[in-house]
Amino acid sequence: MSPPILLEIRDAVAHVTLNRPEQANVLNDEMSAAFMETVEALARACAQGQVRAVLLSAKGPHFCAGGDISGFVASDDLAGLMDQGIPPLHRAIHTLSTLPVPVVSAVNGSLGGGGIGVALCADLVLASSSMKLRGGYSAIGLSPDVGVSWVLTRLAGPMRAKHILFTNTPLTARQCLAAGLVLEIHEDDQLMPAAEKLARSLAAGATGALGRIKALVDQAGRHSLRDHLEREHHAMVVSGAGAESGEGVRAFMEKRPPRFDNNN
C-alpha cells in the first residue's frame, strides 16, 4: 500500500498529498503519524534550501473529513486517546504553519474537523467549486483541535467562527470565499493547475523576503503598533543586507524579471 501522505519536491515546490481517499483522508493514527513525519521532513528541506514553497492537496473527492470517529467509538478511554494523540499533532501543525516559505493549499470536496486546521493553516487557500466546510465537533460533543478555533477566528472573526462551530452548518465554497476562509474558487478540474501555478510563482520569488512578510503578517495584532514598527524596521534592514534586494533592484533598473533562485 502506498504511504498515507505523499511528499515530492519538484522545482523547489514540495507537493504534499493526503493519500487515503477511500477513508476521506481522515486524521486517524496512521495519517497523523505520517503528517508529523512529513512536516519534519519539510522543515529540514526548508532549512537546507531545497524547498521554496509548499503545496498541500488531497487524493480523491474529499480533502479531509476530520478525525477518525470510528476510532473514537472503539476507544474505552477517549480522554486518554486525545491527551496522547493531540500534542504531537499540534506540534506538527505549528511547524507547518510557521515554515519560512509560502504554503498553498488546494481544497476539494469535504473539509471538516481537524482537516480544517490542516487546510486553512496555509498562507493561501484555493478551493474547488465542490468544496464544503463543516465544523462537526460539537455535533459529537467535542471542542476543536488542530488549531481550528484559532484559524477560523483569525480568518472569519469570532462571531462567524462561533456560528460555524456551534451549529455545524455546512458552508459552500462561495460562502467560504465571502467569509475570508479561501482566496479563490476554481472548477474541480482547474483547481490543481491553478494551485500549482501559484506555488511555482511563489517558489520563483524572493524567498527570504516572503518569509519575513509571512512572519510580519502572522504576528500583526499580537503586539503594539510601536513593537510591530520595530519588527518591520529590523526585517527591512535584514532584507536590505541580502542578495535578494540587490538582484531585485538591479532587475528593476534593467527592466527585466528578477532571478531570485540563487539569492537568499
N, C-alpha and C positions, 0 to 999 in steps of 0.2 A: 504494500500500500504506500502511496506517495505521502510525503510529510504533510502534517496539518496546516503548515504555513510554508509557502514557497518564498525564497529570497533569491533574487537575481540582480546583479549590478551590471547595467548596460549604459555606456557613455556617461558614467558618473551619476546615473539615476538608479537608486535602489528600488526595485519593484518588489513590494511586499504583498503577497496574495493569500488571503484566507482560503483554505483549500479543503473544506469539509462541506461541500454543497448539499450532500444527502442529509446532513444534520442542520441545515440552515446556518452553518458556521457558528454554532453556539459555543460559548466560552466554558466548555467542560474542562476536566483536568488535563486532558491531552492538549487541547487548544491553548489553554492558559500557560502550560509549561513551554510549549513551542513559541508562544508570544513572547515570554520572558527571554528565552534563548535568542530569538530573532532580534529583539530590541538591544540586547547586549552586543550582539554581532554588529548591529547598525552603529552603535556608539563607538565601537572600536574602529570600524571602517571610516567613520567621520573623522575621528582623531588622526587617522593615517592619511587623510586627504583623498580617499578612494570614492567617497560619496559626497555629492554636492546638492542633491535633492532626493526626496523620498516620495514614492507614490504608493499609497495604500489602496487596495481593491479586494474584490472577493470573487471566487468562482461560484457559478450557479445563479439562480434567480433572486437570492437574498444576500445582503451584505452580512448581517449578523443579527440573529433573533434575540440575543441576550444570553443569560445564564442557562445552565442545564437544569431545568426544573425537574426532570426525571431523576437526576442525581440528588436534588434536594429531598424529593419524596422518599428515596431509598435510604437516606441517612437517618440514623437513630439519634444523632446529635447535630442538628442543623447549626446551632450557635457555634459549636466547636469547629464544624466544617468551614464556616465563614471566618472564624477567628484565625484559622490556619491558612486558608487559601487567599484571603484578601490582601495581606501585607505585601507579598512578593508581586502580586498583580498590580498593586498600587505603585510600587517602586518602578515597575516596567512602564506604566502609563506616564509617570512623572519623567522618566528618562526620555521616552518618545516625544513628549510634549516640549521638552527643553533641548532637543538636539539643536546644534548650532547651524542647521541648514533648513531650508524651507521644506515643509511636509504638506503634500497634497493628498486628499482622499477622494476617491470616486465611489459614490454610494448608490447602490442599486437595490430595488426591492425593499424587503422588510428591514427595519432598523429598530431594535428595541433593547431595553435593559442596558446591560454593560456595553453592548455594541455601540450605543450612543456615545459613550465615553471614548471608545476606540476611534470612531469615525470623526467625531467633532473636536478631538484634540488636535487635529491637523490645522495648519495655518490657513489653508484654503480648501473649501469643501465644494465639490461639484456633485450634482445629483442627477439621476436619471428621472425621466418623467414618471416612471413607475414607483419611485421611492416613496415609502410611507413610514413615518416615525411614530412609535407608541412607547410611552414610559413603561408601563406594565408592573412596576414594583408594588405599588400599593394594592393592586388587584390580588396579590398573593401575600399581603401582609408584611411586605418588606420595604425598607428605605433604600435609597440609591447607593451605589458604589462606583468604582472605576472613574471617579471624577464627574459623574453625570450631573449631579446637582450643581457643581461648580461651573461646568461648561455651559449648561442651559441658562443659569443665572447670568453669566458673563455675556453670553451672546444675545439672549432674548429678554433679559431683565427678570427681576424677582417675581413679579405677578404672573407673567406668562409661564415662567418655569414652574411655579406652584400649580398652575392650571394643568400643564402637561403631566405633572407627576401626581397631582391629586386625582384627576378624572380619568387618566389613561385614554383620553380621546385621541384617536389616530390623526396625525397631520399629514396632508399630502405634500408632495414636493413643492407645489406653489405656496402652500401655507408656510412651509419651512423657509422658503425664499422671503416671504413677506415678514417673517419673524426674525430674519437675520441669521438663521441657522446654516444656510447654504449660500454660496456665492452665485452659482449658475445652475440652470437646468438644461439638460440635453436629452434628446431622444435616446432610447436604450442603446441602439446600435452606434450612436455617436459619442456616448459618454467616455469610453476608454480612449478613443482617438483625441478627444478634446483634453482629457486629463494628461495623457502622455505628452501632448504638445506643450501644455503649460509646464509640466515638470521638466521637460528638456530645456525650455526657455529659461527657467529659474536656474538650472544646473549650469547654463552658459553665462550666468550673471556674476556679479561681484559678490562671491560667497561670503567673504569677511564682512562686507557692508550689510548684506542681507541678514547675516547672523546678528549683527549689532542692532539693526532695525527691529528684528523679531524680539530681541530681549527688551528693547525700549518700549515697544508697544505692549508686550505682555506684562511689563512692570508698571505701566501707566495706571494711575489710580491707587497704587499701593503705598504711595508716599506723597509728600507735599510737592507743590509745584517747584519750590526752591530746590528740593532734593532732586527732582526729575531734571531740572535745568542743569544741575551739576553732572548728572549722568549723561545727558546729551553732550555737554562740553567735553567730558572725558572720551566718549565714543567718537566724537568728531576729531579729536586730536589723534586718537589711535588710527582712525581711518586715514587722516592726512599723512600719517607716517608710513603707510603701507604702499605696496606696489600697485594695488588696485586703483588708488586715486591718481597715481602718476599715469597709468595707462588710460584711465577714463578721461583725464584732462587732455592728454595728447590726442586721443581719438576724436574728442570734441573739436579741438583746434584744427585737426587734419581732415575733418568732415568724413570720418569713416566709422564703421561699427567697432566698438571696443572688443579686445580679445582678453578676457579675464581668466581663461582656463588655467594659465600657469602663474597667476598672480594671487597673492594672499593678503 
